[in-house]
Amino acid sequence: MQILPKKFGDKYEALLTYLRGLEGVVLAYSGGADSTFLLMAVRDSGVSALAVTAVSPSMSSSDLNAALDMVSAISVAHEIIHTDELNDENYSSNTPDRCFYCKSELFKKLKDIATAKGLPHVIDGSNIDDLGDYRPGLRAKASYGVISPLAEVGLTKAEIRQLSRCKGLKTWDRPSSPCLSSRLPYGEQITVSALRMVEQAEVVLKDLGFVNLRVRKHGDMARIELMDEDIAKAVRAEIKEVIIQRFREIGFLYVTLDMEGYRSGSLNRGLKAAGVSIS
């Protein structure tokens, strides 16, 4: 573990002070870099807390296992709940507001838990960079009074990663891992089978040594996004054949490699083309 540079140490102390002022929290915990860093800060602050992980078909098994591993390491009280967003047509029809309905169900359940446990606040791991992205879930957060301590004290994603590294958290360089539904273009129906296809296809690529990646499902076609430096590896004959064979076994009829490479939120391009504001 490294000693925190003063400017980061000051921000971490500001975060701890902020959390202590909340007096008790339920943390929406996904196991990602941001929520894990916040989980550690919650523990260090000494505030009464419960971390809650919501499990549904849109969460990959690897993400759940990562969350359980970090909760065990950091030792904060933890519960798993199940959400049923796929039963909501507003969600499963995959409109641009999909995340609003998912987060609304999640935050309602977390608010109920907080009330039952006598904990005053629900918090999540949104950072200040998230506020400038297209995130309909932010509206749901506002509706239920959910607080984002990382954003409140002005922490950026880069700062959270650096602080996590200094604090010895192995999630410091963990790639972002939004829900599996984000791999389907808006308008394509979200089903359990579609989510499993995406999850299995991404496991194939990870088993081949790729790290930052997405498999976007466009009907019966898989569109693979990789880092620029990994594209040459993916088209090597022996790797390419494995990918094609395994993806076909999963159920994809067509397998494509996106020459633009990996980029978060690439499916939002369709919204921009349709004139939908994502600011």
N, C-alpha and C positions, 0 to 999 in steps of 0.2 A: 504493500500500500504506500502511495506517495503522499508527501506533505502537500496540502492544498496551497496553491499560490494565493496571496492575500486577497486579490479581487474575487476569486472563486470562494475563498473561505468566508468573506463578508456576505456573499450572496447566499451561501449555505446557512449561515447564521440567521440571515433575514428570513429564510424559508422556515427554519425551526421556530423562530419567534412568531411567525405568522400562524403556523400550525398550532402552537400552544394557545394562541388567542382563540382558536376555534373550540377548544375544550373537549371535543369528542367528535370522531368522524367515522363514517363508513366510506371506504375507498373502493371505487370501481377498479378492480385489478385484473389486467389482461396478461401480465407477464412480459410485456414489452419493455424497452429501455426506459421510457418515460415513467410508466406506472411503477416499475421496479425501483427506480431512483426515488420516487415519491414514497414508496413503501418503506424504504430504508430511512428516509427523513422522518416519516411518521413514527417509526420505532425510536429513532434518536431523540425526537422531541419529547417522548414520554406521554403524549396525549392518548387518551382512551381511544381505541381504534379497533375496527373490524374490517379486514379486507374481504371482498366478495368477488368471486369469479363467476361470470355468467357463461354457461355452456349451452351450445345449440349446434345444429348441423353446420352453421356457418363458421364455426371455430375448428381449426385443424387439430388433430390429435397431438402434433408436435408442439403447438402453441399451448395447449392445456398442460402437457407434461412439463414444459418450460416454466409455466406459472407455478405449478405445484413444487417444482424443484427450488425456485427462488423463495417462495413463501416458507418452505422448510428451512432454508439457509438463513433467512432474515428473522424468522421466529416472531411473526405477528399473527394474532388470532385470525382464522380464515374460514370462510364457508363457500361452498359451491351451490349455485342455484341454476335452474334450467329456465330458459326463455323460449317462447313459442312464436317468434316473429314470422316463421314460414306459414303459420296458420292465418296470418293477416294478409288479405289480398292487396292491401296498400303497399305491403312490403314485397310479397312474392311476385307481384306484377312488375317489379323492378323499375319504378319510376325514378326520376332524378331526386325525389325526396325520400327515397328508400331509407336512408339513414335516420331520418327524423322519426319514422315509425319504430325502427329498431331501438333507438336510444330512448324514445318515450316509454316503451315497455320496460326497458332496463332501469331507467331512473325512477319510474313509479315503484318498481319492486324494491329498489334500494332505499327509496324514501320510506316505504312501509317498514323495512328492516330497521332503519335508523330510528323511527318512531318507537318500534317495539323494544329496541335495545336501550332507548334513552340517550341516543347519541345525536347531538344537535345538527350535524351537517353531513351531506353527501359530497364527496370530492372526487375528482378524476385527474388524469395525468396530462391533460392538454397543456401545451407550452405556448409561449407567445407567438411562435412561428405559425402555429395552427390557426390562429385568428385570421390570417390572411388567405387561407385556402378555402375551397368550396367544401363546406362541411355543414350539411343540413342538420346534423346532430347537435350543432351548437344552439339551434332554436329550441330543441327539446331540453337541453341543459338549462337554458334560461327559464323555461316553463316550470321546471321543478326546483329551481333555486340551487342547482349544483355549482359548486365552487371549484376553480382550477388554481390551486396554490402556486404551481410552477409558473403559470402565466401571470398571476397576481404579483409575483416578486420579479418579473421580467426575465425569466430564464429562457434562453433559446435552446433549440435542439442541440446545437454544437456544444454549448456550455454544459448541458445535461450529460452529454456523452463524455466530455472531458472530466467533469466532476465524478461521474460513475467510474471512470478509469482510475482516478486518484483514490477513490474509495474502495477499489478492489472488486467492483461488481462485474461479473463476467458478461453482463448484458450491455456493457458500454459500447460495443461495436455490433450488437445484434441488429440485423437488417429490419427495417420496418415490415410489419406483417399485418396489414389490415384484413378484415374478414374475407372469407372466400367468396362471398357474394360480389365483392368488388372486382372479381375477375370476369364477370359477365356484363356485356354492354347493356345500357339502359334499354328496357323494352323486352329483353329476353327473359322468359319466365325462370324464376329461381326455384329449383327443386332439389331435393336431397340427392338424387342421382347426379344432377349437374355439378353440385358442390363436391361430391365424392370423386367425380372424374377429374376435376381441377386439382383436388388435393393429391390424388394418386399420381397425376402427371408431374406435379411439382416435386414429389418425393423421388420420382425417377431422375429428375435433373439434379437434385441435391445428392443423391447416391452416386452420381457421376462426377461430383466434385464442384458443381456450380453453387454459388452462394446467393448473390443478389439476382433475383429472377422473378418473373411472373409468367404464368400460363393463362392467357386470356381465352375464354371459350366463346367462339362465335358459331353457334349451332353445332354442326358436326366437325368444325375446324378448330384446331388448336393454334393459337398465335403465341410463339415463345418470345419473350423479351429477356435478353441477357446483357451483361455489361459488355462494352465494346471489346475489351480484351479477351472475352470468352467466346465471341462469335466464331473466330477462326477454329477454336477447339471443337465447337459444336458441329462444324461442317466437315471435320475429318471423317473419312469414310467409316472407320470402325465405331466412332461415337454416333455419327448420324444414323447408322443402321440400327443401333440399339434404341435410340430415341424413337425412330419411326415404328419399329416393331412393338415396343412397349406401349406407345401411345395408341397404336391400332388395337392392341389387346384391351386397353382401357375403354375403347369405344369411339375414338376419333377417326374419322374417315380421311381427314386431311391434316397434315402437320406442316406448319410454316414457321420460319424464323424471321422475326421483324428486324430489318436492317437498321432501323433507328436505335435499336437497343433498349435496355431497361430504362424506364422512367415511371415514377410514381404518378398515378392519376391519369394515365394516358387515355383512358376511356372518356374523360371529360372533354376531349377534343370534339366528340360528337355533339355535346351540349353547345360548345362555342359555335360550331357550324350551323346549329339550329337557331342561334341567336339567343340562347338562354344565358342570362347573366350568372357568372360563377364567382363574382367578387364578394 
